Amino acid sequence: MTFKTDAAAMAVFRKNVIPLRPGDNVQLQVEIVDIHGKGTDITRSANVTYESLSPWKLKVTSEGLITLAPDESFASGQINTMAGDTAVFISYQTGTLVVWNKVFISSAR
């Protein structure tokens, strides 16, 4: 997908951001869709991994539960860096297939 301006790109990006307040959480539901359009829930599949791209402000469990709170290992050093957007990287891997996506999170005020 290409955009004529940065503003147009950001307008599309902003439609795909989940707003959370500090301490709030949201449960992801992840599906993989086959070529016929049939979706299969893979949220808790052993082949799915979730990784916070900003662990100092966002926790994510192996089951896709996102919490806007620092991971305990970062709680003391970077507690004042909670503002701004972050993301969770999601990957699904089998012997012949690798797919990934990101979910963007914004710290609502």
C-alpha distances in whole Angstrom, upper triangle without the diagonal:
4,7,10,12,13,14,11,9,13,13,11,12,15,15,15,18,21,24,27,30,32,34,32,30,28,28,25,24,22,22,21,20,22,21,23,21,24,23,26,26,26,26,30,29,31,28,26,26,25,25,25,23,26,29,31,30,28,30,28,31,30,30,27,29,28,30,29,32,33,34,38,38,36,38,40,38,35,36,35,31,30,28,25,21,21,20,21,20,20,21,22,24,27,29,26,23,21,18,17,15,16,17,18,21,23,26,28,31
4,7,9,10,12,10,8,12,13,11,12,16,16,16,19,23,25,28,31,33,35,33,32,30,30,27,27,25,25,24,24,25,24,27,25,28,27,29,30,29,30,33,33,34,31,29,28,27,27,26,24,27,30,32,30,29,31,30,33,33,33,30,31,30,32,31,34,34,35,39,39,37,38,41,39,35,36,35,31,31,28,24,22,22,21,23,22,23,24,26,27,30,32,29,26,24,21,20,18,18,19,19,22,23,27,28,31
4,6,7,9,6,6,9,10,10,11,14,15,16,18,22,24,27,30,32,35,33,32,30,31,28,28,27,27,27,26,28,27,29,27,30,29,31,32,31,31,35,35,36,33,31,30,29,28,27,25,27,30,32,30,29,32,31,34,34,34,31,32,30,32,30,33,34,35,39,39,37,38,40,38,35,35,34,31,30,27,23,21,22,21,24,23,25,26,28,30,33,35,32,29,27,24,22,20,19,20,19,22,22,26,26,29
4,7,9,7,8,11,12,12,14,16,17,19,21,25,26,30,32,35,37,35,35,33,34,31,32,31,31,30,30,32,31,32,31,33,33,35,35,35,35,38,38,40,37,34,34,32,31,30,28,29,33,34,33,32,35,34,37,38,38,34,35,33,35,33,36,36,38,42,42,39,41,42,40,37,37,36,32,31,29,25,23,24,24,27,27,28,30,32,34,37,39,36,33,30,28,26,23,23,23,22,25,25,28,28,30
4,5,5,7,9,10,11,13,14,16,18,19,23,24,28,30,32,35,33,33,32,33,31,32,31,31,31,31,33,32,34,32,35,34,36,36,35,35,38,38,40,37,34,33,31,30,29,26,27,31,32,30,30,33,33,36,37,37,33,34,31,33,31,33,34,36,39,39,37,38,40,37,34,34,32,29,29,25,22,20,22,23,26,26,28,29,32,34,37,39,37,34,31,28,26,23,22,22,21,23,22,25,26,27
4,5,5,6,9,10,10,12,15,16,17,20,21,24,27,29,31,30,30,29,30,28,30,29,30,30,30,33,32,34,32,34,33,35,34,34,33,36,36,38,35,32,31,28,27,25,23,24,27,28,26,26,29,30,33,34,34,31,31,28,29,27,30,30,32,36,36,33,34,36,34,30,31,29,25,25,22,18,17,19,19,23,23,25,27,30,32,36,38,36,32,30,27,24,21,19,20,18,20,19,22,23,24
4,5,5,6,9,10,10,13,15,16,19,20,23,25,27,30,29,29,28,30,28,29,29,30,30,31,33,33,35,32,34,33,35,34,34,33,36,37,38,36,33,32,29,28,26,24,24,28,28,26,26,30,30,33,34,34,31,31,28,29,27,29,30,33,36,36,33,34,36,34,30,31,28,25,24,21,18,17,19,20,23,24,26,29,31,34,37,40,38,34,31,28,25,22,20,20,17,19,18,20,21,22
4,5,5,7,9,10,11,13,15,19,20,24,26,29,31,29,29,27,29,27,28,27,28,28,28,30,30,31,29,31,30,32,32,32,31,35,35,37,35,32,31,29,28,26,24,25,29,30,28,27,30,30,33,34,33,30,30,28,29,27,31,32,34,37,38,35,36,38,36,32,33,31,28,26,23,20,18,20,20,23,23,25,27,30,32,35,38,36,32,30,26,24,21,19,19,17,19,19,22,22,24
4,5,5,6,9,10,11,13,17,19,22,25,27,29,27,27,25,26,24,25,24,25,25,25,28,28,30,27,29,28,30,29,29,28,32,32,34,31,28,27,25,24,23,21,22,26,27,25,24,27,27,30,31,30,27,28,25,27,25,28,29,31,34,35,32,33,35,34,30,30,29,25,24,21,18,16,17,17,20,20,22,24,26,29,32,34,32,29,26,23,20,17,16,16,14,17,17,20,21,23
4,5,5,6,9,10,11,14,15,19,21,23,26,24,24,23,25,23,24,24,25,26,27,29,30,31,28,30,28,30,29,29,28,31,32,33,31,28,27,24,23,21,19,20,24,24,22,22,25,25,28,29,29,25,26,23,24,22,25,26,28,32,32,29,30,32,31,27,27,25,22,21,18,14,13,14,15,18,19,21,24,27,30,33,35,34,30,27,24,21,18,15,15,12,14,13,17,17,20
4,5,5,7,9,11,14,15,19,21,24,27,25,24,23,25,23,24,24,25,26,26,29,29,30,27,29,28,30,29,29,28,31,33,34,32,29,28,26,25,23,22,23,26,27,24,23,26,26,29,31,30,26,26,24,25,23,26,28,30,34,34,32,32,35,33,29,29,27,24,23,20,16,14,17,17,20,21,23,25,28,31,34,37,35,31,29,25,22,19,17,16,14,15,14,17,17,20
4,6,5,7,10,13,15,19,22,24,27,24,23,21,23,20,21,21,22,22,22,25,25,27,24,26,24,26,26,26,25,28,29,31,29,26,26,23,23,22,21,22,25,26,24,23,25,24,27,28,27,24,25,22,24,23,26,28,29,33,34,32,32,35,34,30,30,29,25,23,21,17,15,16,16,18,19,20,22,25,28,31,33,32,28,25,22,19,16,14,13,12,14,15,18,18,21
4,5,5,7,11,13,16,19,21,24,22,21,19,20,18,20,19,21,21,22,25,26,27,24,26,24,25,24,24,23,26,27,29,27,24,23,20,20,18,17,18,21,23,20,19,22,21,24,25,25,21,22,19,21,19,23,24,26,29,30,28,29,31,30,26,26,25,22,20,18,14,11,12,12,15,16,17,20,22,26,29,32,30,26,24,20,17,14,11,11,9,11,11,15,16,19
4,5,5,9,10,14,16,19,21,19,19,18,20,18,20,20,22,23,24,27,28,29,26,28,25,27,25,25,24,27,29,30,29,25,24,21,21,19,18,18,21,22,19,18,21,21,24,26,25,21,21,19,20,18,21,23,25,29,30,27,28,30,29,25,25,24,21,18,16,13,10,12,13,15,17,19,22,25,28,31,34,33,29,26,23,20,16,13,11,9,10,9,13,13,16
4,6,9,11,14,17,20,22,20,19,17,18,17,18,18,20,21,22,25,26,27,23,25,22,24,23,24,22,26,27,29,28,24,24,21,22,20,20,20,23,24,21,20,22,21,24,26,24,21,21,19,20,19,23,25,27,30,31,29,30,32,32,28,27,26,24,21,19,16,13,15,14,16,18,19,22,24,27,30,33,32,28,26,22,19,16,14,11,10,11,11,15,14,17
4,7,10,13,17,19,20,18,17,14,15,13,15,15,16,18,19,22,24,25,21,23,20,21,20,20,19,22,24,26,24,21,20,18,18,17,16,18,20,22,19,17,19,18,21,22,21,17,18,16,17,17,20,22,24,27,29,27,27,30,30,26,26,25,22,20,18,15,12,12,11,13,14,15,18,20,24,27,30,29,25,22,19,16,12,10,8,7,9,10,14,14,18
4,6,10,13,15,17,15,14,12,14,13,15,16,18,20,22,25,27,28,24,25,22,23,21,21,19,22,24,26,25,21,20,17,17,15,14,15,17,19,16,14,16,16,19,21,20,16,16,13,14,13,17,19,21,24,26,24,24,27,26,23,22,22,19,16,14,11,8,9,9,11,13,15,18,21,25,28,31,30,27,24,20,17,13,10,7,5,5,6,10,11,14
4,6,10,13,14,11,10,9,11,11,13,15,18,20,22,26,28,29,25,25,22,22,20,20,17,20,23,25,24,20,19,16,16,14,15,15,17,18,14,12,14,14,17,19,18,14,13,11,12,11,15,17,19,22,24,22,22,25,25,22,21,21,18,15,14,12,10,10,10,11,14,15,19,21,25,28,32,31,27,25,21,18,14,11,8,6,5,6,9,9,13
4,7,10,12,10,10,10,13,13,16,18,21,24,26,29,32,32,29,29,26,26,23,23,20,23,26,27,27,23,22,18,18,15,16,15,17,17,14,12,15,15,18,21,20,16,14,12,11,10,13,16,19,22,24,22,21,24,24,21,19,18,16,13,12,10,9,10,11,13,17,18,22,24,28,31,35,35,31,28,25,21,18,15,11,9,6,5,6,5,9
4,7,8,6,7,8,12,13,17,19,22,25,27,31,33,34,31,30,27,27,24,24,20,22,25,27,27,23,21,18,17,15,16,14,15,15,11,10,12,13,16,19,18,15,13,10,8,7,10,13,16,19,21,19,18,21,22,18,16,16,15,11,11,11,10,11,12,13,17,18,22,25,28,32,35,35,32,29,26,22,19,16,12,10,7,6,5,5,8
4,6,5,8,11,14,16,20,22,26,29,31,35,37,38,34,34,30,30,27,27,23,25,28,29,30,26,24,20,19,16,17,15,16,15,11,11,13,15,18,21,21,18,15,12,9,7,9,12,16,18,20,18,17,19,20,17,14,14,14,10,10,11,12,13,15,16,20,22,25,28,31,35,38,39,35,32,29,26,23,19,16,14,10,8,6,5,6
4,6,9,12,15,17,21,23,27,30,32,36,39,40,36,36,32,31,28,27,24,25,28,29,29,26,23,20,18,15,16,14,13,12,9,9,11,14,17,20,20,17,14,11,8,5,6,9,12,14,17,15,13,15,17,14,11,12,12,8,10,12,12,13,15,16,20,22,25,28,31,35,38,39,35,32,30,26,24,20,17,15,11,10,7,8,9
4,7,10,13,16,20,22,26,29,32,36,38,39,36,35,31,30,26,26,22,23,26,27,28,24,22,19,18,15,17,15,14,13,10,10,10,12,14,18,18,16,12,10,6,5,6,9,12,13,16,15,13,16,18,16,13,14,14,11,13,15,15,15,16,16,20,21,25,27,30,34,37,38,35,32,30,26,24,21,18,16,13,13,10,11,12
4,7,11,13,17,20,23,26,29,33,35,36,33,32,28,27,24,23,20,21,24,25,26,23,21,18,18,15,17,16,15,15,12,10,11,12,14,17,16,14,11,8,6,6,8,12,14,16,19,18,16,19,21,18,16,17,16,13,14,15,15,15,15,15,19,20,23,26,29,32,36,36,33,30,28,25,22,19,16,15,11,11,10,10,12
4,7,10,13,16,20,23,26,29,32,33,29,28,25,24,20,20,16,17,20,22,23,19,18,15,15,13,16,15,14,15,12,10,9,9,11,14,13,10,7,5,4,6,9,12,13,16,19,18,17,21,22,20,17,19,18,15,16,16,15,14,14,13,16,17,20,22,26,28,32,33,30,27,25,22,19,17,13,13,11,12,11,12,15
4,6,10,13,16,19,22,26,29,29,26,25,21,20,17,17,13,15,18,20,21,17,16,13,15,14,16,16,16,17,14,11,11,10,11,13,11,8,6,5,7,9,12,15,16,19,21,21,20,24,25,22,21,22,20,17,18,17,15,14,13,12,15,15,18,20,23,26,30,30,27,25,22,19,17,15,11,12,10,12,13,13,17
4,7,10,13,17,19,23,26,27,23,22,18,17,13,13,9,11,14,17,18,14,14,12,14,14,17,18,17,19,17,13,12,9,10,11,8,6,4,6,9,12,14,17,17,20,22,22,22,26,27,25,23,25,23,20,21,20,18,16,14,12,14,13,16,17,21,23,27,28,24,22,20,18,16,14,12,13,12,15,16,17,20
4,6,10,13,16,20,23,23,20,19,15,14,11,10,7,10,13,15,15,12,12,10,13,13,16,17,17,20,17,14,13,10,10,11,8,5,6,7,11,13,16,18,18,21,23,23,24,27,28,25,25,26,24,21,22,20,17,15,13,10,12,10,13,14,18,20,24,24,21,19,16,14,12,11,9,12,12,15,17,18,22
4,7,10,13,16,20,20,17,15,11,10,7,8,5,9,11,14,14,11,13,12,15,16,19,20,20,23,21,17,16,13,13,12,9,7,9,11,15,17,20,22,22,25,26,27,27,31,31,29,28,30,27,24,25,24,20,18,15,13,14,11,13,13,17,19,22,23,19,18,15,14,13,13,11,14,15,18,20,21,25
4,7,10,13,17,17,15,13,9,8,6,6,5,8,10,13,12,9,11,11,14,16,18,20,21,24,22,18,17,14,14,12,10,8,11,13,17,19,22,23,23,26,27,27,28,32,32,30,30,31,28,26,26,24,21,18,15,12,12,9,10,10,13,15,19,19,16,14,12,11,10,11,11,14,16,19,22,23,27
4,6,10,13,14,11,9,6,5,4,5,7,10,10,14,12,10,13,14,17,19,21,24,24,27,26,22,21,17,17,15,13,12,15,17,20,23,26,27,26,29,31,31,32,36,36,33,33,35,32,29,29,27,24,22,18,16,15,11,11,10,13,14,18,17,14,14,11,11,11,13,13,17,19,22,25,26,30
4,7,10,11,9,8,6,5,7,7,9,12,11,14,12,11,14,15,18,20,22,25,26,29,28,24,23,20,19,17,16,15,18,20,23,26,28,29,28,32,32,33,34,38,38,35,35,37,34,31,32,29,25,23,20,17,15,12,11,9,11,12,15,14,11,11,9,10,11,14,15,19,21,25,28,29,33
4,7,8,6,5,4,6,9,10,13,16,15,17,15,14,17,19,22,24,25,28,29,32,31,28,27,23,23,21,19,18,21,23,26,28,31,32,32,35,36,36,38,41,41,38,38,40,36,34,34,31,28,26,22,20,18,15,14,12,14,15,17,16,13,13,11,13,13,16,17,21,23,27,30,31,35
4,5,5,5,7,8,12,12,16,18,16,19,16,16,20,21,24,27,28,31,32,36,34,31,30,26,26,24,22,21,25,26,30,32,35,36,35,38,39,39,41,44,44,42,42,43,40,38,37,35,31,29,25,23,21,18,16,14,15,14,16,14,12,14,12,15,16,19,21,24,27,30,33,35,38
4,5,7,10,12,15,16,19,22,20,22,20,20,23,24,27,29,30,33,35,38,37,34,33,29,29,27,26,25,28,29,33,35,38,39,38,41,42,42,44,47,46,44,44,45,42,40,39,36,33,31,27,26,23,20,19,17,17,17,18,16,14,15,14,17,18,21,23,26,29,32,36,37,40
4,6,9,12,15,17,20,23,21,24,22,22,25,26,29,31,32,36,37,40,39,35,34,31,31,28,27,26,29,30,34,36,39,40,40,43,44,44,45,49,49,46,46,47,44,41,41,38,35,33,29,28,26,23,21,19,20,19,21,19,17,19,17,20,20,23,24,28,30,34,37,38,41
4,6,10,13,15,18,20,20,23,20,20,23,24,27,29,30,33,34,37,36,32,31,28,28,26,24,23,26,27,31,33,36,37,37,40,41,41,42,46,46,43,43,44,41,38,38,35,31,30,27,25,23,20,20,18,19,19,22,20,17,18,16,18,18,21,21,24,27,30,33,34,38
4,7,10,13,15,18,17,20,19,18,22,23,26,28,30,33,33,37,35,32,30,27,26,24,22,21,24,26,30,32,35,36,36,39,40,40,41,45,45,43,42,44,41,38,38,36,32,30,27,25,23,20,19,17,18,18,21,19,17,18,16,18,19,21,22,25,27,30,33,34,38
4,7,9,12,14,14,17,16,15,18,19,23,25,27,29,30,33,31,28,27,23,23,21,18,18,20,22,26,28,31,33,32,35,36,37,38,41,42,39,39,40,37,35,35,32,29,27,23,21,20,17,16,14,16,17,20,18,16,16,14,16,16,18,18,22,24,27,30,31,35
4,6,9,11,11,14,13,13,16,18,21,23,26,28,29,32,30,27,25,21,20,18,16,16,19,21,25,27,30,31,30,33,34,35,36,40,40,38,38,39,37,34,35,32,29,27,23,20,19,16,15,12,14,14,18,17,15,16,14,15,16,18,18,22,24,28,30,31,35
4,6,8,8,12,12,11,14,15,19,21,23,26,26,29,27,24,22,18,17,15,12,12,15,17,21,24,26,28,27,30,31,32,33,37,37,35,35,36,34,31,32,30,27,24,21,18,17,14,14,12,14,15,18,19,16,16,14,15,15,17,16,20,21,25,27,28,32
4,6,5,9,8,7,10,12,16,18,21,24,23,27,26,22,20,16,14,12,10,10,14,16,20,23,25,26,25,27,29,29,31,34,35,33,33,35,32,30,31,29,26,23,19,16,15,11,11,8,11,12,16,16,14,13,12,12,13,15,15,19,21,24,27,28,32
4,6,9,9,7,9,10,13,16,19,21,20,24,22,18,16,13,11,9,7,7,10,13,16,19,21,23,21,24,25,26,27,31,32,30,29,31,29,26,28,26,23,20,17,14,13,10,11,10,13,14,18,19,16,15,13,13,13,14,13,17,18,22,23,25,29
4,6,8,7,9,10,14,17,20,22,21,24,23,19,16,13,10,8,5,8,10,14,17,20,22,23,21,23,25,26,27,31,31,30,30,32,30,28,29,28,25,22,19,15,15,12,12,11,13,14,18,19,17,16,15,15,16,17,16,20,20,24,25,27,31
4,5,5,9,11,15,18,21,23,22,26,25,22,19,15,13,9,8,10,14,16,20,23,24,25,23,25,26,28,29,33,33,32,32,34,32,30,31,30,27,24,20,17,15,12,11,9,10,11,14,16,14,14,14,14,15,17,18,21,22,26,28,30,33
4,6,8,11,14,18,20,23,21,25,25,22,19,15,13,9,9,12,15,18,21,24,25,25,22,24,25,27,28,32,32,31,32,34,32,30,32,31,28,24,21,17,16,12,11,9,9,10,13,15,14,13,14,15,17,18,19,23,24,27,29,31,35
4,7,10,13,17,19,22,21,25,25,22,19,16,14,11,11,13,16,18,22,24,26,25,23,26,26,27,29,33,33,31,32,34,32,30,32,30,27,23,20,16,14,10,8,5,5,6,10,12,10,10,11,11,14,16,18,21,23,27,29,31,35
4,7,10,14,16,19,18,22,22,18,16,13,11,8,9,9,13,15,18,21,22,22,20,23,23,24,26,30,30,28,29,31,28,26,28,26,23,20,16,12,10,7,6,4,7,9,13,14,12,10,10,9,11,13,14,17,19,23,25,27,31
4,7,10,13,15,15,19,19,15,13,10,9,6,8,8,12,13,16,18,19,19,17,20,20,21,23,26,26,25,25,28,25,23,25,24,21,17,14,10,8,6,5,7,9,12,15,16,14,11,11,9,11,12,13,16,17,21,23,26,29
4,7,10,12,12,15,15,12,10,7,7,6,8,6,9,9,13,15,16,16,14,17,18,18,20,23,23,22,22,24,21,20,21,20,17,13,10,7,6,5,7,9,12,15,18,20,17,14,12,10,10,9,10,13,14,17,19,22,25
4,6,9,8,12,12,10,8,7,8,9,11,9,11,10,12,13,14,13,12,15,15,15,17,21,20,18,19,21,18,17,19,18,15,11,9,6,5,7,9,12,14,18,21,22,19,15,14,11,11,9,10,12,13,16,18,21,24
4,5,5,9,9,6,6,6,9,11,13,10,11,9,10,10,11,10,10,13,13,13,15,18,17,15,16,18,15,13,15,14,12,8,6,5,6,9,12,15,18,21,24,25,22,19,17,14,12,10,10,10,10,13,14,18,20
4,6,9,9,8,9,10,13,14,16,14,14,12,13,12,13,12,12,15,15,13,16,18,17,14,16,17,13,13,14,12,10,7,6,6,7,10,13,17,19,23,25,26,23,19,17,14,12,10,10,10,10,13,14,18,20
4,5,6,6,8,10,14,16,18,15,15,12,12,10,10,9,9,13,12,10,12,15,13,11,12,13,10,9,11,10,9,6,7,8,10,14,16,20,22,26,29,29,26,23,21,17,16,13,12,11,10,12,12,16,18
4,5,5,6,8,11,14,16,14,14,11,10,10,9,6,6,9,9,7,10,13,12,10,11,13,11,10,13,13,12,9,10,10,12,14,17,20,22,26,29,30,27,24,22,19,17,15,14,13,12,14,14,17,19
4,6,8,11,14,17,19,17,16,13,11,10,8,5,6,8,8,5,7,9,8,6,7,10,8,8,11,12,12,10,12,13,15,18,21,24,26,30,33,34,31,27,26,22,21,18,17,15,14,14,13,16,18
4,7,10,14,17,18,16,14,11,9,6,5,4,7,10,11,8,8,11,11,8,8,9,7,5,8,10,10,8,10,11,14,17,21,24,26,30,33,34,31,27,25,22,20,16,15,13,10,11,9,13,14
4,7,10,13,15,12,10,7,6,5,5,5,7,10,12,10,11,14,14,12,11,13,11,9,11,11,10,8,8,8,12,14,17,21,23,27,30,31,28,24,22,19,17,14,12,11,9,10,10,13,15
4,7,10,12,10,8,6,5,6,6,6,6,9,11,11,11,15,16,14,13,16,14,12,15,15,14,11,10,9,12,13,16,19,22,25,28,29,27,23,22,19,17,14,13,13,11,13,13,16,18
4,7,8,6,5,4,6,9,10,10,9,12,14,14,15,18,19,17,17,19,17,15,17,17,15,12,10,8,10,10,13,16,18,22,25,26,23,20,19,16,15,13,11,12,12,14,15,18,20
4,5,5,5,7,9,12,12,13,11,13,15,16,17,20,21,20,20,22,21,19,21,21,19,16,14,11,12,11,14,15,18,20,24,25,23,20,19,17,16,15,14,16,15,18,18,21,24
4,6,8,10,12,15,16,16,14,16,17,19,20,23,24,23,23,26,24,22,24,24,21,18,15,12,12,10,11,12,14,17,20,22,20,18,17,15,15,15,15,17,17,21,22,24,27
4,6,9,12,16,17,18,16,18,20,21,22,26,27,25,25,27,25,23,25,24,22,19,16,12,13,11,12,13,15,18,21,23,20,18,17,16,16,15,14,17,17,20,21,23,26
4,6,10,13,15,16,15,18,19,20,21,24,25,23,23,25,23,20,22,21,18,15,12,9,10,9,11,13,16,18,22,23,20,18,16,14,13,12,11,13,13,17,18,20,23
4,7,10,12,14,13,16,18,18,19,22,23,22,20,23,21,18,20,20,17,15,13,10,13,12,15,16,19,22,26,27,24,22,20,17,16,14,12,14,13,15,16,18,21
4,7,9,11,11,14,16,16,16,20,21,18,17,19,17,14,16,16,14,11,10,8,11,12,15,17,21,24,27,28,25,22,20,17,15,13,10,11,9,12,12,14,17
4,6,8,9,12,15,14,13,17,18,16,14,16,15,12,14,15,13,12,12,11,14,15,19,21,24,27,31,32,29,26,24,20,18,15,13,13,10,12,11,13,15
4,7,9,12,15,13,12,15,16,14,12,13,12,8,10,11,11,10,11,11,15,17,20,23,26,30,33,34,31,27,25,22,19,16,13,12,8,9,8,10,12
4,7,9,11,10,8,12,13,11,9,11,11,8,11,13,13,12,13,13,17,19,22,25,28,31,34,35,32,29,27,24,22,18,16,15,12,12,10,13,14
4,6,8,6,5,9,10,8,7,10,9,8,12,14,14,12,13,14,17,19,22,25,27,31,34,35,32,29,27,24,22,19,17,16,14,14,12,15,16
4,5,6,6,10,11,10,10,13,13,12,15,16,16,14,14,14,16,18,20,23,25,29,31,33,30,27,26,23,22,19,18,17,15,17,15,19,20
4,5,5,8,10,11,10,14,14,14,18,19,20,17,18,17,19,21,24,26,28,31,34,36,33,30,29,26,25,23,22,21,19,20,18,21,22
4,6,8,9,10,11,14,14,15,18,20,20,18,18,18,19,22,23,26,28,31,33,35,33,30,29,26,25,23,23,22,20,21,20,23,24
4,6,6,6,8,11,11,11,15,17,17,15,17,17,19,21,24,27,29,32,35,36,34,30,29,26,25,22,21,20,18,19,17,20,21
4,6,6,6,10,10,11,14,17,18,17,18,18,21,23,26,29,31,34,37,39,36,33,31,28,27,24,23,21,19,19,16,19,20
4,6,6,9,11,12,16,19,20,19,21,22,24,27,29,32,34,38,40,42,39,36,35,31,30,27,26,24,22,21,19,21,21
4,6,8,9,12,15,17,19,18,20,21,23,26,29,32,34,37,40,41,38,35,34,30,29,26,25,23,21,21,19,22,22
4,5,6,8,11,13,15,15,17,18,21,24,27,30,32,36,38,39,37,33,32,28,26,23,22,20,18,17,15,18,18
4,6,7,10,13,15,15,17,19,22,25,28,31,33,37,40,41,38,34,33,29,27,24,22,20,17,16,13,16,16
4,6,8,11,14,15,18,20,23,26,29,33,35,39,42,42,39,36,34,30,28,24,23,20,17,15,13,15,14
4,6,8,11,11,15,17,20,23,26,30,32,36,39,39,36,32,30,27,24,21,19,17,14,13,11,14,14
4,7,9,10,13,15,18,21,25,28,31,35,38,38,35,31,29,25,23,19,17,14,11,10,7,10,11
4,7,9,13,16,19,22,26,29,32,36,39,39,35,32,29,25,23,19,17,13,11,8,6,8,9
4,7,10,14,17,20,23,27,30,34,37,36,33,29,27,23,20,16,14,11,9,6,6,9,10
4,7,11,13,17,20,23,26,30,33,33,29,26,23,19,16,12,11,7,6,4,6,9,12
4,7,10,13,17,20,23,27,30,30,26,23,20,16,14,10,9,6,5,6,8,12,15
4,6,10,13,16,19,23,26,26,23,19,16,13,10,6,5,4,6,8,11,14,17
4,6,10,13,16,20,23,23,20,17,14,11,8,6,5,7,8,11,13,16,20
4,7,10,13,17,20,20,17,13,11,7,6,5,7,9,11,15,17,20,23
4,7,10,14,17,17,14,11,8,5,5,6,8,11,13,17,20,22,26
4,7,10,13,14,10,7,6,4,7,9,11,15,17,21,23,26,29
4,7,10,11,8,6,5,6,9,12,14,18,20,24,26,29,32
4,7,8,6,4,7,9,12,15,18,21,23,27,30,32,36
4,5,5,7,9,12,15,19,21,24,27,31,33,36,39
4,6,8,12,15,18,22,24,28,30,34,37,39,43
4,7,10,14,17,21,24,27,30,34,37,39,43
4,7,10,14,17,20,24,27,30,33,36,39
4,7,11,14,17,20,23,27,30,32,36
4,7,11,14,17,20,24,27,29,33
4,7,10,13,17,20,23,26,29
4,7,10,13,17,20,22,26
4,6,10,13,16,19,22
4,7,10,13,15,19
4,7,10,12,16
4,7,9,13
4,6,9
4,6
4
